[in-house]
Amino acid sequence: MKLVIVTAVEEFQKEVLNIFKKANIENFSSSDIDGYKNAPSLLKASNWFSAEKNGNESIMFFSFTNKEKIDGLFAIIEEFNTNLETNNPIRAVVLPVERFI
């Protein structure tokens, strides 16, 4: 069993749901999060409220599932990201689960 975590900007929520469906991952959870990128100092200096950081509305999905489904999920995400026209790819990470009940 593995824990897979997928993050994306909120605009890709439907796409991520379709990706999970294509990968046959039926059980998962999601949570709204704020995503941040550290902007170069020049961009911060040009911001009227330079001390204020603006986050992007994002979403995080996670699922406890087996390796075979995760391999399929990653293949679908990689394909999605190669056809992306924005600088906000879907990100995914896998963590091993040592024990579970």
C-alpha positions as a printed NumPy array, in Angstrom:
array([[  0.   ,   0.   ,   0.   ],
       [  1.183,   3.502,  -0.887],
       [ -0.03 ,   7.031,  -0.232],
       [ -0.292,   9.141,  -3.369],
       [ -0.721,  12.903,  -3.099],
       [ -1.733,  14.983,  -6.113],
       [ -1.852,  18.776,  -6.185],
       [ -3.205,  21.082,  -8.884],
       [ -4.597,  24.553,  -9.344],
       [ -8.324,  24.667,  -8.7  ],
       [ -9.075,  25.101, -12.419],
       [ -7.89 ,  21.504, -13.006],
       [-10.191,  19.897, -10.437],
       [-12.411,  18.205, -13.05 ],
       [ -9.363,  17.013, -14.983],
       [ -7.818,  15.479, -11.853],
       [-11.095,  13.723, -11.042],
       [-11.095,  12.273, -14.581],
       [ -7.448,  11.234, -14.187],
       [ -8.255,   9.35 , -10.972],
       [-11.18 ,   7.666, -12.749],
       [ -8.988,   6.617, -15.721],
       [ -6.396,   5.218, -13.273],
       [ -9.141,   3.176, -11.522],
       [ -8.518,   4.921,  -8.207],
       [-12.016,   5.033,  -6.782],
       [-11.313,   5.934,  -3.147],
       [ -9.638,   9.248,  -2.447],
       [-10.035,  12.459,  -0.485],
       [ -9.524,  16.09 ,  -1.38 ],
       [ -8.888,  19.359,   0.364],
       [ -8.769,  22.981,  -0.762],
       [ -5.34 ,  24.537,  -0.243],
       [ -3.462,  27.708,  -1.161],
       [ -0.442,  27.234,  -3.414],
       [  2.483,  29.665,  -3.338],
       [  5.467,  30.366,  -5.547],
       [  8.321,  32.558,  -4.429],
       [  8.474,  35.418,  -6.909],
       [ 11.779,  37.086,  -7.81 ],
       [ 12.573,  40.222,  -5.79 ],
       [ 11.97 ,  42.464,  -8.781],
       [  8.393,  41.28 ,  -9.07 ],
       [  7.841,  41.721,  -5.333],
       [  9.243,  45.256,  -5.477],
       [  6.835,  46.183,  -8.287],
       [  3.858,  44.897,  -6.297],
       [  1.978,  47.685,  -4.536],
       [  1.548,  45.426,  -1.489],
       [  4.989,  43.824,  -1.686],
       [  4.892,  42.361,   1.839],
       [  1.715,  40.47 ,   1.002],
       [  2.034,  37.061,  -0.662],
       [ -0.725,  36.036,  -3.014],
       [ -1.593,  32.361,  -3.064],
       [ -3.27 ,  30.442,  -5.852],
       [ -6.398,  28.54 ,  -5.045],
       [ -5.36 ,  24.916,  -5.357],
       [ -6.624,  21.486,  -4.491],
       [ -4.93 ,  18.457,  -2.988],
       [ -6.082,  14.879,  -3.519],
       [ -4.768,  11.872,  -1.639],
       [ -5.411,   8.168,  -1.739],
       [ -4.132,   4.989,  -0.133],
       [ -3.814,   2.555,  -3.011],
       [ -1.592,  -0.097,  -4.585],
       [  1.495,   0.492,  -6.734],
       [ -0.065,  -0.737,  -9.982],
       [ -2.784,   1.921,  -9.896],
       [ -0.229,   4.6  ,  -9.022],
       [  1.905,   3.67 , -12.046],
       [ -1.129,   4.218, -14.275],
       [ -1.97 ,   7.463, -12.516],
       [  1.536,   8.82 , -13.073],
       [  1.453,   7.897, -16.769],
       [ -1.834,   9.767, -17.241],
       [ -0.563,  12.816, -15.302],
       [  2.66 ,  12.897, -17.353],
       [  0.63 ,  12.839, -20.568],
       [ -1.651,  15.611, -19.287],
       [  1.324,  17.788, -18.305],
       [  3.038,  17.416, -21.705],
       [ -0.01 ,  18.964, -23.407],
       [ -0.345,  21.762, -20.859],
       [ -0.402,  25.369, -22.054],
       [  0.092,  26.943, -18.62 ],
       [  2.939,  26.93 , -16.1  ],
       [  0.864,  25.04 , -13.515],
       [  1.421,  21.315, -14.009],
       [ -0.344,  18.708, -11.938],
       [  2.108,  17.445,  -9.314],
       [  2.14 ,  14.017,  -7.683],
       [  4.202,  12.267,  -5.048],
       [  4.133,   8.753,  -3.601],
       [  4.968,   7.875,  -0.018],
       [  5.377,   4.37 ,   1.373],
       [  3.004,   3.283,   4.106],
       [  4.781,   1.229,   6.754],
       [  1.752,   0.26 ,   8.812],
       [ -1.989,   0.634,   8.538],
       [ -5.158,  -0.628,  10.149]])
